[in-house]
Amino acid sequence: MARRRTLSLALVTALLAGVAQAPTAAGALPPRPDDEYRPVRGPSAPAEFRYLQKTVPGGSLPRHAYDTAARAAARLPAVGGRWSQIGPTNIGGRITSLALDPKRADTVYAAAASGGVWVSRDAGQRFEPAWPDGWTQAMGAVATGPDGTLYAGTGEVNPGGGSITYEGTGLYASRDGGRTWRFLGLRDSGAIGAITVDPADPKRIFVAAAGSLYNAGGDRGVYRSTDGGATWTRVLAGANEFTGATEVLLDPRDPDRLYTVLWDHRRVPDLRTYGGVGSGVFRSTDGGTSWQRLAGGLPAAGPDVGRIGLGQSASDPDRLYAIVNSTAGPFAGFYGSTDGGDAWTRLPDTPELTTSQSTFGWWFGKVWVDPDEPLHVHLAGVPLLTTKDGGQTWTADSTSTHVDHHAMIWDRRYPERVYLGNDGGTYRSDADGDGGWVKATHEPYTQFYSVAITPQDTGRISGGTQDNGSLRSWGGPAFNEYLGGDGEENQINPRDKDTVYACYQYGNCFWSADGGDTMTYFGNKVTGARRNWFTPVVLDPRDPSVMYYGANVLNRSTDGGRTWTPISGDLTGGPGRDPIYTNYGTISTIAPAGDGRTIYVGTDDGRVWVTRDLGGSWTLLLSGQPWVTRVVVDPARAGRVYVTLSAYRSGSNRPYVLGSLDGGRHFVDLSGTLPRAPVNDLVIGRGLTLYVATDQGVFVSPSGGGLWLRQGRGLPMVPVDDIEYDPTNHRLVAGTFGRGIYQVRLD
């Protein structure tokens, strides 16, 4: 999620509707990055953007789609050199879970949303990989047993950001601190929210399986193993086929008493329902064999009960806290119990508490109780909330750390040491979490939407990231943010490396002539009724002072983005015109040729257009396709054009890469041996060579398509959203969605 700043409801609604804003007066500030208003229906924010891009219009995500394609990708031979990670190491990314090693002091494990498992052996300063690069990188939970065994549950429970599209492959265990792993089962769990190991019996394990967000059934609910994970028994199923578990707590005083949270949630093509009659808090007093839904003041079962977070005091186990959010997303109540869950009292709805969940409480659902002080509680929200009087009053901290919190754990070796995980990475406090937060110095698991390079300086790289803004490699000792919000399109002028461009969501774009030190807004100067979450902005290959900006119409600038002129009508079907397309109705990709006249565009509703007279007339080349991720044209040959398409398609042979040598009059399928997975980008190399970025890495075809090989070695099995080819220095740079930026020198 993006950093929140206050916006008027009218402005937020206009942004989410994609309505072009009226030009601002001279000197007026542009709208600030914000995506906190999320209607239940329709596309909004990265959760909707990636979901709609990765699915067939009118369909959902096939079960195990990512893993099936990943296995196919792994079977392809690899050619070329070794990829190297070139940053950023200091920014971080979303952390979903934290665990401490019971055998090794100062050893912390962190689960990155789409970046695998990481370990720090210096009390949270530097994190190093502790998970195989070739396995799924989508993570939901980590935990350790009293014997030192490390457990990892794959698949993120939080249904937002990019991980909404990437389910996990089950539960895994490591006995050597993450160096080697073995599979423990629950392959159809979709996402795992919590793993709890009995501190007195390491073979007794409980798992909260949230299940697939898109497909009914599978391994969901609460599972128990009494033999260290060799076998599993589901001890609690939900009310329906879309109810899963997100928490499981073991009473520190009585190992037969357990608490769990069930959550009824699902996603279909045109609707998300993040709550329902299956949502609730449950208790077992016989080791998990039987359960009862707790009432006594908690909300009754019903369609409006959304995600719930539950916390228990270790020093006073009868004291419990629960935050309840509504199905629509906003806060719905904070409750306390002092008798082990028999009776609950709704605690005061203070302004700090009610606003902490914004309108997407399904993104959080976490309560953490100080193990030494039962009235001292931290609560996950946009800010980190803290109460010292058991929920009577709260303070909100949105400045000491990054916002959007998901994980916290106390280190019992040190009286007041706490670790925190949020959308910006991992932090440590030695003041019980009441301040004094110190950010990790090395955590290379940032999620990139885009990357930009320049042949003038191979060390100059920028890119747009999920919730961490637009980042640059210059202007400081390390990568630094030069534009906030969710970072989207970034560009660097290839002839003047100090002329740069950056955008945040919905086409709010800026130019800079000093490398990003000062940014000038131009998003109010373009024409268009709708703009995509990721709005394309590209430079002309012949003259980089000529630029193109895609709303639902194409805009052109001849002065580096200072002024803009529309050169097309609406090139999309428009939202709601085609019932099977739940999309934005916007241009998703732009490809100007080197002749100064020919421009191709693709749209999110499956159309490809061309103009051969600089917008005087337009010809529809393709329609009825999935989301068009890229149109790419040979700068030297306006008729040599390629189209890449998105969406996981179970059992379908429809193409992912199309090529034409006659300007789009005839296309041929070049997908060949590529895995059946979304293709996100394509670049043209030397001769006939093509490179593509997919959800399963980067592939090369030396012969111009058909036969594809994995490009290079050492690139994790992580989605690659953007690749850039530098012909001057003959290198390829990849922006990954979870493992930062990689590059490879080409043979």
C-alpha positions in Angstrom: 0.0 0.0 0.0 1.2 3.5 -0.6 2.1 6.0 2.0 -1.0 7.8 3.2 -1.4 11.5 3.0 -4.6 13.4 3.6 -6.7 14.0 0.4 -10.2 15.3 0.0 -12.7 12.5 -0.8 -13.6 14.3 -4.0 -10.0 14.2 -5.2 -9.5 10.6 -4.2 -12.7 9.5 -5.9 -11.7 11.4 -9.0 -8.3 9.7 -9.1 -9.8 6.3 -8.6 -12.4 6.9 -11.3 -9.5 8.0 -13.6 -11.0 11.4 -14.3 -8.5 13.9 -15.6 -8.2 16.8 -13.3 -8.6 20.4 -14.4 -5.3 22.2 -14.8 -4.1 23.7 -11.6 -3.2 27.3 -11.2 0.4 28.3 -11.6 2.4 27.2 -8.6 -0.4 24.9 -7.3 0.6 21.6 -5.8 -0.2 18.4 -7.5 -2.4 15.8 -5.8 -0.3 13.8 -3.3 0.1 10.0 -3.5 -2.8 8.2 -1.9 -4.7 5.0 -2.5 -6.6 4.7 0.8 -10.1 4.9 -0.7 -10.8 1.5 -2.0 -14.3 0.8 -3.3 -15.3 -2.9 -3.1 -16.0 -3.1 -6.8 -13.9 -2.0 -9.7 -10.2 -1.6 -10.2 -8.2 0.3 -7.6 -4.7 0.2 -6.3 -2.1 -2.5 -6.9 -4.3 -5.4 -5.7 -6.7 -4.7 -8.5 -4.1 -3.7 -11.1 -2.1 -6.9 -10.8 -5.1 -9.2 -10.4 -6.8 -7.9 -13.5 -3.6 -8.0 -15.4 -2.9 -11.6 -14.5 -6.3 -13.1 -15.1 -8.3 -13.8 -18.2 -11.2 -11.3 -18.6 -14.2 -12.8 -16.9 -12.2 -15.5 -15.2 -10.2 -16.1 -12.0 -6.7 -17.3 -11.3 -6.3 -21.1 -11.9 -5.1 -23.1 -8.9 -1.3 -23.5 -8.8 -1.0 -21.4 -11.9 2.2 -19.7 -10.8 3.9 -22.9 -9.6 2.9 -24.8 -12.7 4.5 -22.2 -14.9 7.6 -22.0 -12.6 8.2 -25.7 -13.0 8.0 -25.4 -16.7 10.4 -22.5 -16.7 12.9 -24.4 -14.5 13.0 -27.2 -17.2 14.3 -24.8 -19.9 18.1 -24.7 -20.3 19.9 -21.6 -19.1 22.3 -19.7 -21.4 24.6 -16.8 -20.8 26.3 -15.3 -17.8 25.3 -14.9 -14.2 22.8 -12.3 -12.9 24.0 -10.0 -10.1 21.9 -8.1 -7.6 22.7 -4.4 -7.9 20.4 -3.0 -5.4 18.8 -1.6 -3.5 20.0 -3.1 -0.3 18.9 -0.3 2.0 15.2 0.1 1.2 13.5 -3.2 2.1 9.9 -4.2 1.3 6.8 -5.8 2.8 7.5 -8.2 5.7 4.7 -10.6 6.5 6.1 -12.5 9.5 9.1 -12.6 11.9 10.6 -15.4 14.1 13.5 -15.7 16.5 16.0 -18.6 16.7 15.7 -20.2 20.1 19.3 -21.7 19.9 21.2 -18.7 18.5 21.1 -15.3 20.0 20.4 -12.2 17.8 19.2 -14.5 15.0 16.0 -13.2 13.3 14.1 -14.7 10.5 11.9 -12.6 8.2 9.3 -13.6 5.6 9.2 -11.1 2.7 5.9 -11.0 0.8 7.3 -11.9 -2.6 10.9 -12.2 -1.7 11.4 -15.5 0.3 12.8 -16.1 3.8 15.7 -14.0 5.1 17.9 -14.4 8.2 19.8 -11.8 10.3 22.5 -13.0 12.6 23.3 -9.5 14.0 20.1 -8.6 15.7 18.3 -7.3 12.6 21.0 -5.2 11.0 21.8 -7.3 7.9 19.5 -9.9 6.3 20.8 -12.6 4.0 18.8 -15.1 1.9 17.6 -18.3 3.8 15.4 -19.7 1.1 16.0 -21.4 -2.3 16.1 -18.9 -5.2 14.4 -21.4 -7.5 11.3 -21.9 -5.3 8.2 -19.7 -4.9 9.1 -16.4 -3.2 5.6 -15.7 -1.9 5.6 -15.9 1.9 3.0 -15.9 4.6 4.5 -17.0 7.9 7.7 -18.1 9.6 8.1 -19.7 13.0 10.6 -21.7 15.0 10.2 -24.7 17.3 11.9 -25.1 20.7 14.4 -27.5 19.1 15.5 -24.8 16.6 13.5 -26.1 13.6 12.6 -23.3 11.3 9.2 -23.4 9.5 8.0 -21.4 6.5 4.5 -21.2 5.3 4.2 -20.0 1.7 1.6 -17.7 0.1 0.8 -14.3 1.5 -2.5 -14.0 3.4 -2.8 -10.2 3.0 -4.9 -9.8 -0.2 -3.3 -6.7 -1.5 -0.1 -5.4 -3.2 1.2 -7.8 -5.8 1.0 -10.9 -3.8 -2.7 -11.2 -4.5 -1.8 -13.1 -7.6 0.9 -15.5 -6.1 -0.3 -18.4 -4.0 2.1 -20.6 -2.1 3.0 -24.2 -2.4 2.6 -25.4 1.2 4.6 -25.7 4.4 8.4 -26.3 4.7 10.9 -27.0 7.4 14.6 -26.4 7.9 16.9 -27.9 10.6 19.9 -25.8 9.7 18.7 -22.2 9.9 17.4 -22.0 6.3 20.3 -23.6 4.4 18.3 -26.6 3.4 14.6 -27.2 3.4 12.1 -30.1 3.2 8.5 -30.1 2.2 5.9 -30.9 4.9 2.7 -30.8 3.0 -0.5 -28.7 2.8 0.3 -27.9 -0.9 -3.3 -26.7 -1.5 -3.2 -24.2 1.4 -3.0 -21.2 -0.9 -1.7 -19.0 1.8 -0.5 -19.7 5.4 -1.2 -17.1 8.0 0.4 -18.6 11.1 2.5 -21.5 12.4 2.5 -22.3 16.1 4.8 -24.9 17.7 4.2 -26.2 21.2 7.2 -24.9 23.3 7.0 -28.1 25.4 6.7 -30.6 22.5 8.4 -29.6 19.1 6.5 -32.4 17.3 3.1 -30.7 18.1 2.5 -28.1 15.4 -0.6 -26.1 14.5 -1.0 -24.3 11.1 -3.5 -21.6 10.1 -4.2 -22.2 6.4 -6.1 -19.3 4.8 -6.7 -21.1 1.5 -6.8 -19.9 -2.0 -8.4 -16.5 -2.5 -9.7 -17.5 -5.9 -10.6 -21.2 -5.7 -12.9 -22.9 -3.2 -11.8 -25.8 -1.0 -8.3 -27.1 -0.8 -6.2 -27.1 2.4 -7.8 -24.4 4.6 -8.7 -24.1 8.2 -6.6 -25.2 11.3 -4.3 -28.2 10.9 -2.6 -30.2 13.7 0.4 -32.5 13.5 1.7 -34.5 16.5 4.6 -36.1 14.6 6.6 -33.0 13.5 4.8 -32.5 10.3 4.9 -36.0 8.9 1.1 -36.2 8.9 -1.6 -33.5 9.3 -5.2 -33.5 10.5 -7.6 -30.7 9.8 -9.1 -30.0 13.3 -11.2 -27.0 12.3 -12.9 -26.3 9.0 -14.7 -23.1 8.1 -18.4 -22.4 7.5 -17.9 -22.6 3.8 -15.5 -23.4 1.0 -13.9 -19.9 1.2 -13.3 -19.7 4.9 -9.7 -20.1 6.1 -7.6 -19.5 9.2 -5.2 -16.6 9.8 -4.1 -17.0 13.4 -3.6 -19.8 15.8 -2.5 -19.1 19.4 -1.4 -21.6 22.0 -2.2 -20.7 25.6 1.2 -20.4 27.4 -0.4 -21.7 30.6 -2.5 -24.6 29.2 -1.3 -26.4 26.1 -4.8 -27.9 25.6 -6.3 -24.4 25.2 -6.0 -22.8 21.8 -7.5 -19.8 20.0 -7.8 -19.3 16.3 -9.2 -16.7 13.8 -11.2 -17.8 10.8 -11.7 -15.5 7.8 -14.3 -15.8 5.1 -12.9 -14.1 2.0 -12.8 -14.6 -1.8 -12.0 -12.8 -5.0 -14.0 -13.2 -8.3 -13.4 -11.3 -11.5 -15.7 -8.3 -10.7 -16.0 -8.5 -6.9 -13.9 -9.0 -3.8 -15.7 -10.0 -0.6 -13.3 -9.9 2.4 -15.6 -11.1 5.1 -18.7 -13.2 5.7 -20.5 -15.6 8.0 -17.4 -17.7 8.4 -15.3 -15.0 10.0 -14.9 -15.3 13.8 -12.8 -16.1 16.9 -12.8 -19.8 18.0 -11.4 -21.6 21.1 -10.5 -25.2 21.9 -10.0 -26.6 25.3 -9.0 -30.1 24.3 -5.9 -29.6 22.3 -7.7 -28.7 19.1 -10.0 -31.7 18.8 -13.2 -29.6 19.2 -13.9 -25.9 18.9 -16.5 -23.3 19.8 -17.1 -19.9 18.2 -16.7 -17.2 20.8 -19.5 -14.8 21.4 -20.1 -13.0 24.7 -20.0 -9.5 23.2 -18.1 -10.2 19.9 -20.0 -9.5 16.7 -22.4 -12.3 15.8 -21.8 -14.3 12.6 -22.9 -12.3 9.6 -22.0 -11.1 6.1 -20.4 -7.9 7.4 -17.7 -9.5 9.7 -14.4 -9.0 8.0 -10.8 -9.8 9.0 -10.1 -10.1 12.7 -6.8 -9.8 14.6 -6.3 -11.6 17.9 -3.7 -11.1 20.7 -3.1 -12.9 24.0 -1.1 -11.8 27.0 1.7 -14.2 28.0 1.8 -12.9 31.5 -2.0 -12.9 32.0 -3.3 -15.6 29.5 -6.9 -14.9 30.4 -6.6 -11.4 28.8 -7.3 -11.3 25.1 -7.7 -8.5 22.6 -9.4 -8.6 19.2 -9.7 -6.0 16.4 -12.6 -6.5 14.1 -12.9 -4.9 10.6 -15.9 -4.9 8.4 -16.1 -6.8 5.1 -16.0 -3.5 3.2 -12.7 -2.7 5.0 -13.2 0.0 7.6 -12.7 -0.5 11.4 -15.6 -2.2 13.2 -14.5 -2.5 16.8 -11.8 -3.3 19.3 -12.6 -5.8 22.1 -11.1 -7.1 25.3 -11.6 -10.2 27.4 -10.3 -10.9 30.9 -11.7 -14.4 31.3 -10.2 -16.3 28.5 -12.8 -15.3 25.9 -16.1 -16.1 27.6 -17.0 -12.4 27.8 -15.9 -9.5 25.7 -16.1 -5.7 26.2 -16.0 -3.3 23.3 -13.3 -0.8 24.2 -13.5 3.0 23.3 -13.5 3.9 19.6 -10.9 6.6 19.8 -10.2 8.7 16.7 -6.7 7.2 16.5 -8.1 3.7 16.6 -10.9 4.1 14.2 -8.8 5.8 11.5 -5.8 3.4 11.9 -7.3 0.8 9.5 -8.2 3.4 6.9 -10.7 1.6 4.5 -8.7 -1.6 4.1 -8.6 -3.4 7.5 -8.1 -6.7 5.6 -4.5 -5.6 5.0 -3.6 -5.8 8.7 -5.5 -8.0 11.3 -2.7 -8.2 13.9 -2.6 -7.5 17.7 0.6 -7.8 19.7 0.6 -7.9 23.5 3.7 -7.1 25.5 4.7 -10.4 27.2 5.5 -8.7 30.4 2.7 -6.1 30.6 -0.9 -7.2 29.7 -2.1 -3.6 29.3 0.6 -2.7 26.9 -0.6 -3.5 23.4 0.6 -2.7 19.8 -1.9 -2.8 16.9 -1.2 -3.1 13.2 -2.6 -0.4 11.0 -1.5 2.3 8.6 0.4 3.8 11.6 1.6 1.6 14.5 -0.9 2.0 17.3 0.0 1.7 21.0 -2.0 1.5 24.2 -0.7 1.3 27.7 -4.0 1.1 29.5 -5.6 -1.9 27.8 -7.2 -0.1 25.0 -8.7 2.9 26.8 -6.5 5.3 25.0 -4.1 5.0 22.0 -1.2 6.8 20.4 -0.4 6.5 16.7 3.1 6.5 15.2 3.3 7.0 11.5 6.7 8.8 11.4 9.2 6.6 13.2 9.0 3.8 10.7 7.4 3.1 7.3 3.6 2.6 7.4 1.5 -0.5 7.0 2.4 -3.0 9.7 2.2 -6.8 9.6 4.6 -8.5 12.0 6.1 -8.0 15.5 8.0 -10.2 18.0 9.6 -9.7 21.4 13.1 -11.1 21.9 12.9 -12.6 25.4 16.7 -12.6 25.7 16.5 -8.8 26.1 13.9 -7.2 28.4 12.6 -4.6 26.0 13.8 -5.7 22.5 11.1 -5.9 19.8 11.3 -6.5 16.0 8.8 -5.0 13.6 7.9 -5.8 10.0 6.0 -3.6 7.7 5.8 -2.5 4.1 9.2 -0.8 4.4 11.1 -3.7 5.8 12.4 -4.7 9.3 13.0 -2.5 12.3 14.2 -3.1 15.9 13.3 -1.2 19.1 15.0 -1.6 22.5 12.2 0.3 24.2 9.4 -2.3 24.0 8.3 -0.9 20.7 7.4 2.5 22.1 9.9 4.3 19.9 13.6 4.1 19.2 13.1 2.2 16.0 16.2 1.4 14.0 15.8 0.2 10.4 17.8 -2.8 9.0 20.8 -1.7 6.9 20.8 -4.6 4.4 17.4 -6.0 3.2 17.4 -6.5 -0.6 13.8 -7.6 -1.1 12.1 -4.5 -2.7 9.2 -4.9 -5.2 9.8 -3.1 -8.4 7.2 -2.1 -11.0 9.7 -0.5 -13.4 13.4 0.2 -13.9 15.2 2.9 -15.9 18.8 3.0 -17.1 21.1 5.2 -19.2 24.1 4.3 -21.4 25.8 7.4 -20.2 26.4 5.9 -16.7 25.9 2.2 -15.9 25.7 3.0 -12.2 22.7 5.4 -12.7 19.5 3.4 -12.2 16.0 4.3 -11.1 12.8 2.5 -10.7 9.2 2.6 -9.3 8.4 0.4 -6.3 5.4 -0.9 -4.4 4.9 1.5 -1.5 8.4 2.7 -1.4 8.2 5.4 -4.1 10.5 6.1 -7.0 14.1 5.2 -6.1 17.4 6.4 -7.6 20.9 5.1 -7.2 22.4 8.6 -7.2 22.0 11.6 -5.0 23.2 9.9 -1.8 25.4 7.1 -0.5 22.7 4.5 -1.4 19.4 4.2 -3.1 17.0 7.0 -2.1 13.5 8.0 -2.7 13.0 11.0 -4.9 9.2 10.7 -5.4 6.7 9.2 -3.0 3.6 7.1 -3.3 3.7 3.8 -5.1 6.5 4.3 -7.7 5.3 3.7 -11.2 6.9 4.7 -14.5 10.5 6.0 -14.4 12.5 7.2 -17.4 16.0 8.7 -17.9 16.8 10.7 -21.0 19.5 8.7 -22.8 21.3 11.9 -24.0 21.1 13.8 -20.7 21.2 11.6 -17.6 20.1 14.5 -15.4 16.8 14.8 -17.2 14.6 12.2 -15.5 10.9 11.4 -15.1 8.9 9.7 -12.4 5.3 9.0 -11.6 3.1 7.7 -8.8 -0.2 5.9 -9.2 -2.8 7.0 -11.8 -0.4 9.0 -14.0 0.7 11.6 -11.6 4.0 12.3 -13.3 6.9 14.7 -12.9 9.9 15.9 -14.8 13.3 17.0 -13.5 16.3 18.6 -15.1 18.6 18.1 -12.1 18.4 14.3 -11.6 15.3 14.4 -9.4 16.5 16.9 -6.8 13.6 19.2 -7.9 10.5 17.7 -9.5 7.9 19.6 -11.6 4.4 18.1 -12.0 2.9 17.7 -15.4 0.1 15.2 -14.7 -2.4 18.0 -14.9 -1.4 19.0 -18.4 -2.5 15.8 -20.2 -5.9 15.0 -21.7 -7.9 11.9 -20.8 -10.8 10.7 -18.9 -9.1 7.6 -17.4 -5.5 6.7 -16.4 -4.2 3.3 -15.4 -2.7 2.6 -12.0 0.5 2.2 -14.0 0.3 4.9 -16.6 2.9 4.5 -19.5 5.2 7.4 -20.3 7.8 6.8 -23.0 10.5 8.7 -24.8 10.8 8.9 -28.6 13.7 6.8 -29.8 14.8 9.4 -32.3 14.4 12.5 -30.2 14.0 12.0 -26.4 12.5 15.5 -26.0 9.5 14.0 -27.7 7.4 12.0 -25.3 4.1 10.1 -25.2 1.7 9.6 -22.3 -1.2 7.1 -22.3 -4.5 7.8 -20.7 -7.5 6.5 -22.5 -6.2 8.8 -25.3 -2.6 9.2 -26.4 -0.8 12.5 -25.5 2.3 13.8 -27.2 4.9 16.4 -25.9 7.7 17.9 -28.0 9.3 19.8 -25.2 10.3 17.2 -22.6 6.9 17.0 -20.9 6.3 20.6 -20.3 3.3 20.8 -22.6 1.1 18.1 -24.1 -1.3 17.6 -27.0 -3.8 14.7 -27.5 -3.2 12.9 -30.8 -6.0 10.3 -30.6 -9.5 9.7 -29.5 -10.5 7.1 -27.0 -8.5 4.0 -28.0 -10.2 1.7 -25.5 -13.6 0.1 -25.2 -14.2 2.1 -22.0 -15.1 0.8 -18.6 -18.3 -1.2 -18.6 -18.9 -1.3 -22.3 -17.7 -4.8 -22.6 -19.2 -7.0 -19.8 -16.4 -9.5 -19.7 -13.8 -6.8 -19.2 -13.5 -5.5 -15.6 -10.7 -3.1 -16.4 -9.7 0.5 -16.5 -10.3 1.3 -20.2 -6.8 2.8 -20.6 -3.7 2.7 -22.7 -1.3 0.3 -21.1 1.7 0.5 -23.4 3.1 2.8 -26.1 5.7 2.1 -28.8 6.9 5.0 -31.0 9.0 3.9 -34.0 12.1 5.6 -35.2 10.6 7.2 -38.3 8.9 10.0 -36.4 5.4 9.0 -37.7 4.5 5.5 -36.6 3.2 4.8 -33.1 1.7 1.6 -31.7 -0.3 1.4 -28.5 -1.9 -1.4 -26.5 -4.7 -1.2 -24.0 -5.7 -3.0 -20.9 -8.8 -4.3 -22.7 -6.9 -6.2 -25.3 -6.6 -3.8 -28.2 -3.6 -2.9 -30.3 -3.6 0.2 -32.5 -1.2 1.9 -34.9 -1.0 5.3 -36.5 1.4 5.9 -39.4 0.8 9.6 -39.6 1.5 10.8 -36.1 -2.1 10.5 -34.9 -3.9 11.7 -38.0 -5.6 8.3 -38.3 -5.6 5.1 -36.3 -6.0 1.5 -37.4 -7.1 -1.3 -35.1 -4.7 -4.2 -35.4 -5.9 -6.6 -32.6 -8.8 -6.8 -30.3 -10.3 -9.4 -27.9 -6.9 -10.1 -26.4 -6.0 -10.3 -22.7 -4.3 -7.3 -21.1 -1.6 -6.0 -23.5 1.5 -5.6 -21.4 3.9 -4.3 -24.1 4.0 -3.3 -27.7 7.6 -3.0 -28.9 8.8 -1.8 -32.3 12.2 -2.0 -33.9 13.5 1.6 -33.9 15.1 1.1 -37.3 12.2 -0.8 -38.9 8.7 0.6 -38.2 7.1 -2.6 -39.5 8.8 -5.0 -37.1 6.6 -5.0 -34.1 5.9 -7.3 -31.2 3.0 -7.7 -28.7 3.2 -9.3 -25.3 0.1 -10.4 -23.4 -0.7 -11.2 -19.8 -3.0 -13.6 -17.9 -2.6 -17.1 -16.5 -4.7 -19.4 -18.7 -5.3 -22.9 -17.6 -5.3 -25.3 -20.5 -5.2 -22.6 -23.1 -2.8 -22.4 -26.1 -3.4 -18.7 -26.8 -0.2 -16.8 -27.4 1.8 -14.7 -25.0 4.1 -13.2 -27.6 3.1 -12.1 -31.1 5.3 -10.8 -33.9 4.8 -9.0 -37.2 7.1 -7.9 -39.9 4.5 -6.0 -41.9 3.4 -3.4 -39.3 0.7 -5.5 -37.7 -1.2 -6.6 -40.8 -0.3 -10.2 -39.9 0.8 -11.5 -36.6 2.4 -14.9 -35.8 2.6 -16.7 -32.5 6.2 -16.6 -31.1 5.4 -18.0 -27.6 6.9 -21.4 -28.5 8.6 -22.9 -25.4 7.8 -20.1 -23.0 6.0 -21.2 -19.8 2.3 -20.5 -19.9 2.5 -17.4 -17.8 2.1 -13.6 -18.2 4.8 -11.9 -20.3 5.4 -8.5 -18.8 8.0 -6.9 -21.1 10.0 -7.5 -24.3 13.2 -5.9 -25.6 14.9 -6.3 -28.9 18.6 -7.3 -28.8 21.2 -7.6 -31.4 20.2 -9.2 -34.7 17.1 -11.4 -34.3 17.5 -11.8 -30.5 14.5 -11.1 -28.3 14.4 -11.0 -24.5 11.2 -11.2 -22.5 10.4 -10.6 -18.8 7.7 -12.9 -17.3 6.3 -13.9 -13.9 8.9 -16.7 -13.9 12.0 -14.7 -14.9 13.7 -13.6 -18.1 14.0 -15.6 -21.3 15.9 -15.2 -24.5 15.3 -16.3 -28.1 18.4 -16.0 -30.3 16.2 -16.8 -33.4 13.5 -14.2 -32.9 10.9 -16.3 -31.1 9.6 -19.9 -30.9 12.6 -21.5 -29.1 13.2 -19.8 -25.7 15.9 -20.4 -23.1 16.4 -19.0 -19.6 18.6 -16.0 -19.8 21.5 -16.4 -17.5 21.9 -18.0 -14.1 21.3 -16.8 -10.5 18.0 -14.9 -11.0 15.5 -15.9 -8.4 12.2 -17.4 -9.4 10.5 -14.1 -9.0 8.2 -12.0 -11.2 10.1 -9.6 -13.4 7.9 -6.6 -14.3 10.4 -4.6 -16.4 13.6 -5.2 -18.3 15.9 -2.7 -20.0 18.5 -3.4 -22.7 21.6 -1.3 -22.9 23.1 -1.9 -26.4 26.1 0.4 -25.7 27.3 -1.6 -22.7 25.5 -4.8 -23.9 23.8 -5.6 -20.6 20.3 -6.4 -19.5 18.7 -4.9 -16.3 15.7 -6.5 -14.7 13.3 -4.9 -12.1 11.9 -7.8 -10.0 8.8 -7.8 -7.9 10.3 -8.9 -4.6 14.1 -9.2 -5.0 15.2 -5.8 -6.2 17.2 -5.0 -9.4 19.4 -7.5 -11.2 21.7 -7.2 -14.2 23.5 -9.5 -16.5 26.3 -8.9 -19.0 25.4 -10.4 -22.4 27.6 -12.5 -24.5 
